[in-house]
Amino acid sequence: MPDSSQSITPLVGRILVSGIFLWSALGKIMAYSMVTAYAGAKGLPLPGISVAAAGAIELVCGLAILFGFRARWAAWLLFVYLIPTTLIFHNFWGVTDVAARLDLQSHFLKNVAIMGGLLYMATFGAGGYSWDASHGKKI
């Protein structure tokens, strides 16, 4: 069995997973007022603070996963973060328009799949090509 600590596959996985969170954080920064208005319309309490906190979580944890720095913690935090995010913003069961329902359902299932990848990373770590591995952290 090959030594998985020297596999490039976890690095590629971290790049792919982190990309969605970094892109989302950038979107929150670039369109802060629009995202805040949308969050308020969805009933999110203190939408300005909530959006800023969400952007910070996505940015910090996205970078942590990208570089493999405390990746297990970052994966757990993002996993927990995605639970209310998915339920609040992708509640396809509460929409009657078929096209909107299918769109929300697709986003809901995408988030569930990302959550699966995050659980995997939280369990098995960042892999060999990571800050955690190079600094003797359990990978």
N, C-alpha and C positions, 0 to 999 in steps of 0.2 A: 504494500500500500504506500503510495507516495506521501511525502511529508507535506501536509496541508499548510503548514506555516510558511512554506516557500511558494505557495500557489498565488498567482496574480488574480485569480477569480474573486476572492473577497474584496480586493482593491477595486476591481471593476464594479462589483455589486455596490460598494460604498459610494462610488462616484455616481452611479445611477440613482440610488436611493436619496443621496444628499441633494442631487440636482433639483428634485421637485420641491424640496423645502427651501432651498436657496432662491429658486425662481419665485416661489410664493412670497417669501420675505421681501424680495425686491419689488414685487407687485404691490405689496402693502405700503412700502416706503414711497414708491412712485405715484400711487393713486390713493394716498392716505384718506383724503376727504371722501372720495367715492366709496372706498371699502368701508369706512366708518358709517356712512349713510346706509349702506347695504346691511351691515351688521345691526344697526339700530332698527331697521325695518324687519329684521328677523327676530327682534325681541332681545338681543344680547344686552345685558346690563352694562352701563358705562361703556358704550361702544368705542369711544376714543381711547380709553385706557385698555380695553380688551383687545383692540386691534394692535395697539402698540406692544402689548405683552405678547400677543400671538406672533407678531413679526420678530420680536426679540427671541422667542423660543425657537422659531423656525431658523433664524439666522445662526444663533449660537449652536444649537444642536445640529443643524445642517453642516456647519463647519467642523464641529467635533467629529461627526461621522465621516466626513470627507477625509480628514486627516487621521482618523482612527485614534483620536484623543479622548479617553474616557468614553469610548464608543458604546459600551454596554449601558452606562448611565444615560447617555444621550438617546439611545434607542428606547429605553424604558420611558423616559420623559416624553418623547414624541408619541410613543404608543398610547400613553395615558391622555396626552393632549388630543389625539385623534378621536378618542371616544366621544366627547361632547361635540367636537367640531363636526364629525360625521353625522351625528344625530340631529344637530341643529340646522346645518346647512344643506344636508342631502336627504331630507325626509320625504322620499318619493312616495311613501304610503299616504301622505296627506295632500297629494296633488291629483286633480281630476283630469287635467289636460294630458293626453297620451304622450305627445312629444316631450313635454316638460317632465313627465313622470319617467320616461325612458332615459332622459338626460340625467336626471337626479339619481336614478337607479344605477346608471353607469358610474357616476362619481362616487356613490356609496360603495359599490363593489370594488372600485379602484382603491379607495381608502382601506377597505377591509384587506385587500391583497397587500397593500403597503404595510399594514399592521402586522401581517404574517411575516413579511421580511424583517420588520423591526424586532419581532419576537425571536426570530432566528438569530439576528445579530446580538440581541440582549443575552441570549443563551450561549452562543458560541464565540462571541467577540469579533474583533475587527480583522483578524487575520495577521499574517506575518509582515506585510508591508504597511505598517501603521506606527504611529507614535507609541501606542500602548506596547506593542511588541518590542520596539527598539529601546524602551525604557523599563523593560522587565515587568510590565503589568501583565496580569493573566489575560491572555488573548482568547 
